[in-house]
Amino acid sequence: MPVRLKKFIGAILLIILVVVYASLATAYATLHLADASGWVHLVYFLVTGFLWVVPAMLLIRWMEAKPKKG
């Protein structure tokens, strides 16, 4: 796969990942944590704020991988 195409696809997937992940994390918090204390909200959003980095990191690693010869 050409490098430019790979990076374009990766960028689109990264945008989709962030939008979907943020929407789901916020929807869950709205539905299940409405009556929770501020500390629970803080911990939840800290954890979910960093958790999206794992799939994004894997996606970026895929985008930056050198093409295989052969």
BELGI-V526291 format. One record per residue. N is the residue number from 0. RES is the residue in three letters. NEAR is the number of other C-alpha atoms within 10 Angstrom. Layout:
# BELGI-V526291
N;RES;NEAR  N;RES;NEAR
This chain:
# BELGI-V526291
0;MET;7  1;PRO;7  2;VAL;13  3;ARG;10  4;LEU;11  5;LYS;15  6;LYS;16  7;PHE;12  8;ILE;12  9;GLY;19  10;ALA;15  11;ILE;10  12;LEU;15  13;LEU;17  14;ILE;12  15;ILE;12  16;LEU;16  17;VAL;15  18;VAL;11  19;VAL;12  20;TYR;16  21;ALA;15  22;SER;12  23;LEU;12  24;ALA;15  25;THR;15  26;ALA;12  27;TYR;12  28;ALA;17  29;THR;11  30;LEU;9  31;HIS;10  32;LEU;15  33;ALA;11  34;ASP;11  35;ALA;10  36;SER;9  37;GLY;11  38;TRP;9  39;VAL;13  40;HIS;15  41;LEU;10  42;VAL;11  43;TYR;14  44;PHE;15  45;LEU;11  46;VAL;11  47;THR;14  48;GLY;13  49;PHE;9  50;LEU;12  51;TRP;15  52;VAL;12  53;VAL;10  54;PRO;13  55;ALA;17  56;MET;12  57;LEU;11  58;LEU;17  59;ILE;16  60;ARG;12  61;TRP;13  62;MET;19  63;GLU;13  64;ALA;10  65;LYS;9  66;PRO;11  67;LYS;6  68;LYS;4  69;GLY;3
